[in-house]
Amino acid sequence: SDITVVGEPEAANRTAARSIVDYPADAEILAAAIGSDIQYFVTLDRKHFLDNEKLPHAVAFEIGTPGECLEWIRRRLRRMVGGRG
């Protein structure tokens, strides 16, 4: 994996995140994610992220639990090696 620490989110990303997530601290996290080049957002927060019906339609990355992320990685690896595994 490629882990990156991101800085302060841009104002436009903060505004977008606040329209999706109503809890300010989590909206800040989402704003940082929106402003970065991520492929998968891992969380256990059902209330603000996983069960948020607006979120999957508003962002360009996948969202799920750690277990769902591992399955997502497995599927990608299988495709890379031609369907084996």
Chimera marker file (.cmm) of the C-alpha trace (Angstrom):
<marker_set name="trace">
<marker id="1" x="0.000" y="0.000" z="0.000" r="1" g="1" b="0" radius="0.5"/>
<marker id="2" x="0.999" y="3.594" z="-0.469" r="1" g="1" b="0" radius="0.5"/>
<marker id="3" x="0.262" y="5.617" z="2.665" r="1" g="1" b="0" radius="0.5"/>
<marker id="4" x="0.210" y="9.392" z="2.412" r="1" g="1" b="0" radius="0.5"/>
<marker id="5" x="-0.355" y="11.963" z="5.127" r="1" g="1" b="0" radius="0.5"/>
<marker id="6" x="-2.384" y="14.842" z="3.743" r="1" g="1" b="0" radius="0.5"/>
<marker id="7" x="-2.481" y="18.442" z="4.864" r="1" g="1" b="0" radius="0.5"/>
<marker id="8" x="-5.352" y="20.823" z="5.439" r="1" g="1" b="0" radius="0.5"/>
<marker id="9" x="-8.236" y="20.321" z="3.014" r="1" g="1" b="0" radius="0.5"/>
<marker id="10" x="-9.126" y="23.052" z="0.549" r="1" g="1" b="0" radius="0.5"/>
<marker id="11" x="-12.163" y="25.214" z="1.248" r="1" g="1" b="0" radius="0.5"/>
<marker id="12" x="-14.094" y="23.798" z="-1.718" r="1" g="1" b="0" radius="0.5"/>
<marker id="13" x="-13.524" y="20.247" z="-0.457" r="1" g="1" b="0" radius="0.5"/>
<marker id="14" x="-14.666" y="21.261" z="3.023" r="1" g="1" b="0" radius="0.5"/>
<marker id="15" x="-17.866" y="22.718" z="1.597" r="1" g="1" b="0" radius="0.5"/>
<marker id="16" x="-18.498" y="19.581" z="-0.462" r="1" g="1" b="0" radius="0.5"/>
<marker id="17" x="-17.833" y="17.291" z="2.496" r="1" g="1" b="0" radius="0.5"/>
<marker id="18" x="-20.152" y="19.249" z="4.793" r="1" g="1" b="0" radius="0.5"/>
<marker id="19" x="-22.968" y="18.798" z="2.302" r="1" g="1" b="0" radius="0.5"/>
<marker id="20" x="-22.474" y="15.020" z="2.527" r="1" g="1" b="0" radius="0.5"/>
<marker id="21" x="-21.544" y="14.418" z="6.180" r="1" g="1" b="0" radius="0.5"/>
<marker id="22" x="-23.262" y="16.409" z="8.918" r="1" g="1" b="0" radius="0.5"/>
<marker id="23" x="-20.741" y="15.675" z="11.695" r="1" g="1" b="0" radius="0.5"/>
<marker id="24" x="-17.999" y="18.375" z="11.482" r="1" g="1" b="0" radius="0.5"/>
<marker id="25" x="-15.032" y="16.202" z="12.515" r="1" g="1" b="0" radius="0.5"/>
<marker id="26" x="-15.921" y="13.491" z="9.996" r="1" g="1" b="0" radius="0.5"/>
<marker id="27" x="-16.651" y="16.073" z="7.305" r="1" g="1" b="0" radius="0.5"/>
<marker id="28" x="-13.087" y="17.324" z="7.801" r="1" g="1" b="0" radius="0.5"/>
<marker id="29" x="-11.724" y="13.795" z="7.296" r="1" g="1" b="0" radius="0.5"/>
<marker id="30" x="-13.839" y="13.371" z="4.186" r="1" g="1" b="0" radius="0.5"/>
<marker id="31" x="-12.662" y="16.739" z="2.840" r="1" g="1" b="0" radius="0.5"/>
<marker id="32" x="-9.046" y="15.610" z="3.181" r="1" g="1" b="0" radius="0.5"/>
<marker id="33" x="-9.875" y="12.344" z="1.386" r="1" g="1" b="0" radius="0.5"/>
<marker id="34" x="-11.654" y="14.176" z="-1.435" r="1" g="1" b="0" radius="0.5"/>
<marker id="35" x="-8.590" y="16.360" z="-1.943" r="1" g="1" b="0" radius="0.5"/>
<marker id="36" x="-6.197" y="13.435" z="-2.181" r="1" g="1" b="0" radius="0.5"/>
<marker id="37" x="-5.639" y="10.772" z="-4.786" r="1" g="1" b="0" radius="0.5"/>
<marker id="38" x="-7.074" y="7.764" z="-2.919" r="1" g="1" b="0" radius="0.5"/>
<marker id="39" x="-8.703" y="4.673" z="-4.331" r="1" g="1" b="0" radius="0.5"/>
<marker id="40" x="-10.266" y="3.306" z="-1.145" r="1" g="1" b="0" radius="0.5"/>
<marker id="41" x="-11.493" y="4.934" z="2.065" r="1" g="1" b="0" radius="0.5"/>
<marker id="42" x="-11.427" y="2.483" z="4.989" r="1" g="1" b="0" radius="0.5"/>
<marker id="43" x="-13.690" y="3.094" z="7.975" r="1" g="1" b="0" radius="0.5"/>
<marker id="44" x="-15.752" y="1.405" z="10.658" r="1" g="1" b="0" radius="0.5"/>
<marker id="45" x="-18.007" y="4.459" z="11.081" r="1" g="1" b="0" radius="0.5"/>
<marker id="46" x="-21.441" y="3.280" z="9.977" r="1" g="1" b="0" radius="0.5"/>
<marker id="47" x="-23.355" y="6.365" z="11.044" r="1" g="1" b="0" radius="0.5"/>
<marker id="48" x="-21.431" y="8.984" z="9.071" r="1" g="1" b="0" radius="0.5"/>
<marker id="49" x="-19.748" y="7.003" z="6.290" r="1" g="1" b="0" radius="0.5"/>
<marker id="50" x="-20.802" y="3.404" z="5.609" r="1" g="1" b="0" radius="0.5"/>
<marker id="51" x="-24.573" y="3.951" z="5.903" r="1" g="1" b="0" radius="0.5"/>
<marker id="52" x="-24.479" y="7.402" z="4.302" r="1" g="1" b="0" radius="0.5"/>
<marker id="53" x="-26.469" y="6.964" z="1.092" r="1" g="1" b="0" radius="0.5"/>
<marker id="54" x="-25.161" y="10.218" z="-0.433" r="1" g="1" b="0" radius="0.5"/>
<marker id="55" x="-21.498" y="9.374" z="-0.045" r="1" g="1" b="0" radius="0.5"/>
<marker id="56" x="-20.891" y="6.681" z="-2.722" r="1" g="1" b="0" radius="0.5"/>
<marker id="57" x="-22.494" y="8.898" z="-5.377" r="1" g="1" b="0" radius="0.5"/>
<marker id="58" x="-20.507" y="11.979" z="-4.366" r="1" g="1" b="0" radius="0.5"/>
<marker id="59" x="-16.923" y="10.701" z="-4.300" r="1" g="1" b="0" radius="0.5"/>
<marker id="60" x="-14.574" y="9.072" z="-6.805" r="1" g="1" b="0" radius="0.5"/>
<marker id="61" x="-13.264" y="6.377" z="-4.455" r="1" g="1" b="0" radius="0.5"/>
<marker id="62" x="-14.574" y="3.169" z="-2.909" r="1" g="1" b="0" radius="0.5"/>
<marker id="63" x="-15.687" y="3.191" z="0.727" r="1" g="1" b="0" radius="0.5"/>
<marker id="64" x="-15.853" y="0.202" z="3.044" r="1" g="1" b="0" radius="0.5"/>
<marker id="65" x="-14.727" y="-1.659" z="6.127" r="1" g="1" b="0" radius="0.5"/>
<marker id="66" x="-11.230" y="-3.082" z="6.519" r="1" g="1" b="0" radius="0.5"/>
<marker id="67" x="-12.547" y="-6.527" z="5.494" r="1" g="1" b="0" radius="0.5"/>
<marker id="68" x="-14.263" y="-5.112" z="2.418" r="1" g="1" b="0" radius="0.5"/>
<marker id="69" x="-11.056" y="-3.331" z="1.484" r="1" g="1" b="0" radius="0.5"/>
<marker id="70" x="-9.086" y="-6.570" z="1.718" r="1" g="1" b="0" radius="0.5"/>
<marker id="71" x="-11.601" y="-8.255" z="-0.604" r="1" g="1" b="0" radius="0.5"/>
<marker id="72" x="-11.319" y="-5.285" z="-3.009" r="1" g="1" b="0" radius="0.5"/>
<marker id="73" x="-7.524" y="-5.743" z="-3.018" r="1" g="1" b="0" radius="0.5"/>
<marker id="74" x="-7.873" y="-9.500" z="-3.609" r="1" g="1" b="0" radius="0.5"/>
<marker id="75" x="-10.145" y="-8.911" z="-6.619" r="1" g="1" b="0" radius="0.5"/>
<marker id="76" x="-7.683" y="-6.428" z="-8.100" r="1" g="1" b="0" radius="0.5"/>
<marker id="77" x="-4.764" y="-8.809" z="-7.570" r="1" g="1" b="0" radius="0.5"/>
<marker id="78" x="-6.677" y="-11.674" z="-9.211" r="1" g="1" b="0" radius="0.5"/>
<marker id="79" x="-7.289" y="-9.519" z="-12.277" r="1" g="1" b="0" radius="0.5"/>
<marker id="80" x="-3.606" y="-8.589" z="-12.410" r="1" g="1" b="0" radius="0.5"/>
<marker id="81" x="-2.516" y="-12.230" z="-12.468" r="1" g="1" b="0" radius="0.5"/>
<marker id="82" x="-5.093" y="-13.319" z="-15.014" r="1" g="1" b="0" radius="0.5"/>
<marker id="83" x="-7.887" y="-14.595" z="-12.824" r="1" g="1" b="0" radius="0.5"/>
<marker id="84" x="-5.853" y="-17.000" z="-10.689" r="1" g="1" b="0" radius="0.5"/>
<marker id="85" x="-6.222" y="-17.279" z="-6.944" r="1" g="1" b="0" radius="0.5"/>
<link id1="1" id2="2" r="1" g="1" b="0" radius="0.2"/>
<link id1="2" id2="3" r="1" g="1" b="0" radius="0.2"/>
<link id1="3" id2="4" r="1" g="1" b="0" radius="0.2"/>
<link id1="4" id2="5" r="1" g="1" b="0" radius="0.2"/>
<link id1="5" id2="6" r="1" g="1" b="0" radius="0.2"/>
<link id1="6" id2="7" r="1" g="1" b="0" radius="0.2"/>
<link id1="7" id2="8" r="1" g="1" b="0" radius="0.2"/>
<link id1="8" id2="9" r="1" g="1" b="0" radius="0.2"/>
<link id1="9" id2="10" r="1" g="1" b="0" radius="0.2"/>
<link id1="10" id2="11" r="1" g="1" b="0" radius="0.2"/>
<link id1="11" id2="12" r="1" g="1" b="0" radius="0.2"/>
<link id1="12" id2="13" r="1" g="1" b="0" radius="0.2"/>
<link id1="13" id2="14" r="1" g="1" b="0" radius="0.2"/>
<link id1="14" id2="15" r="1" g="1" b="0" radius="0.2"/>
<link id1="15" id2="16" r="1" g="1" b="0" radius="0.2"/>
<link id1="16" id2="17" r="1" g="1" b="0" radius="0.2"/>
<link id1="17" id2="18" r="1" g="1" b="0" radius="0.2"/>
<link id1="18" id2="19" r="1" g="1" b="0" radius="0.2"/>
<link id1="19" id2="20" r="1" g="1" b="0" radius="0.2"/>
<link id1="20" id2="21" r="1" g="1" b="0" radius="0.2"/>
<link id1="21" id2="22" r="1" g="1" b="0" radius="0.2"/>
<link id1="22" id2="23" r="1" g="1" b="0" radius="0.2"/>
<link id1="23" id2="24" r="1" g="1" b="0" radius="0.2"/>
<link id1="24" id2="25" r="1" g="1" b="0" radius="0.2"/>
<link id1="25" id2="26" r="1" g="1" b="0" radius="0.2"/>
<link id1="26" id2="27" r="1" g="1" b="0" radius="0.2"/>
<link id1="27" id2="28" r="1" g="1" b="0" radius="0.2"/>
<link id1="28" id2="29" r="1" g="1" b="0" radius="0.2"/>
<link id1="29" id2="30" r="1" g="1" b="0" radius="0.2"/>
<link id1="30" id2="31" r="1" g="1" b="0" radius="0.2"/>
<link id1="31" id2="32" r="1" g="1" b="0" radius="0.2"/>
<link id1="32" id2="33" r="1" g="1" b="0" radius="0.2"/>
<link id1="33" id2="34" r="1" g="1" b="0" radius="0.2"/>
<link id1="34" id2="35" r="1" g="1" b="0" radius="0.2"/>
<link id1="35" id2="36" r="1" g="1" b="0" radius="0.2"/>
<link id1="36" id2="37" r="1" g="1" b="0" radius="0.2"/>
<link id1="37" id2="38" r="1" g="1" b="0" radius="0.2"/>
<link id1="38" id2="39" r="1" g="1" b="0" radius="0.2"/>
<link id1="39" id2="40" r="1" g="1" b="0" radius="0.2"/>
<link id1="40" id2="41" r="1" g="1" b="0" radius="0.2"/>
<link id1="41" id2="42" r="1" g="1" b="0" radius="0.2"/>
<link id1="42" id2="43" r="1" g="1" b="0" radius="0.2"/>
<link id1="43" id2="44" r="1" g="1" b="0" radius="0.2"/>
<link id1="44" id2="45" r="1" g="1" b="0" radius="0.2"/>
<link id1="45" id2="46" r="1" g="1" b="0" radius="0.2"/>
<link id1="46" id2="47" r="1" g="1" b="0" radius="0.2"/>
<link id1="47" id2="48" r="1" g="1" b="0" radius="0.2"/>
<link id1="48" id2="49" r="1" g="1" b="0" radius="0.2"/>
<link id1="49" id2="50" r="1" g="1" b="0" radius="0.2"/>
<link id1="50" id2="51" r="1" g="1" b="0" radius="0.2"/>
<link id1="51" id2="52" r="1" g="1" b="0" radius="0.2"/>
<link id1="52" id2="53" r="1" g="1" b="0" radius="0.2"/>
<link id1="53" id2="54" r="1" g="1" b="0" radius="0.2"/>
<link id1="54" id2="55" r="1" g="1" b="0" radius="0.2"/>
<link id1="55" id2="56" r="1" g="1" b="0" radius="0.2"/>
<link id1="56" id2="57" r="1" g="1" b="0" radius="0.2"/>
<link id1="57" id2="58" r="1" g="1" b="0" radius="0.2"/>
<link id1="58" id2="59" r="1" g="1" b="0" radius="0.2"/>
<link id1="59" id2="60" r="1" g="1" b="0" radius="0.2"/>
<link id1="60" id2="61" r="1" g="1" b="0" radius="0.2"/>
<link id1="61" id2="62" r="1" g="1" b="0" radius="0.2"/>
<link id1="62" id2="63" r="1" g="1" b="0" radius="0.2"/>
<link id1="63" id2="64" r="1" g="1" b="0" radius="0.2"/>
<link id1="64" id2="65" r="1" g="1" b="0" radius="0.2"/>
<link id1="65" id2="66" r="1" g="1" b="0" radius="0.2"/>
<link id1="66" id2="67" r="1" g="1" b="0" radius="0.2"/>
<link id1="67" id2="68" r="1" g="1" b="0" radius="0.2"/>
<link id1="68" id2="69" r="1" g="1" b="0" radius="0.2"/>
<link id1="69" id2="70" r="1" g="1" b="0" radius="0.2"/>
<link id1="70" id2="71" r="1" g="1" b="0" radius="0.2"/>
<link id1="71" id2="72" r="1" g="1" b="0" radius="0.2"/>
<link id1="72" id2="73" r="1" g="1" b="0" radius="0.2"/>
<link id1="73" id2="74" r="1" g="1" b="0" radius="0.2"/>
<link id1="74" id2="75" r="1" g="1" b="0" radius="0.2"/>
<link id1="75" id2="76" r="1" g="1" b="0" radius="0.2"/>
<link id1="76" id2="77" r="1" g="1" b="0" radius="0.2"/>
<link id1="77" id2="78" r="1" g="1" b="0" radius="0.2"/>
<link id1="78" id2="79" r="1" g="1" b="0" radius="0.2"/>
<link id1="79" id2="80" r="1" g="1" b="0" radius="0.2"/>
<link id1="80" id2="81" r="1" g="1" b="0" radius="0.2"/>
<link id1="81" id2="82" r="1" g="1" b="0" radius="0.2"/>
<link id1="82" id2="83" r="1" g="1" b="0" radius="0.2"/>
<link id1="83" id2="84" r="1" g="1" b="0" radius="0.2"/>
<link id1="84" id2="85" r="1" g="1" b="0" radius="0.2"/>
</marker_set>
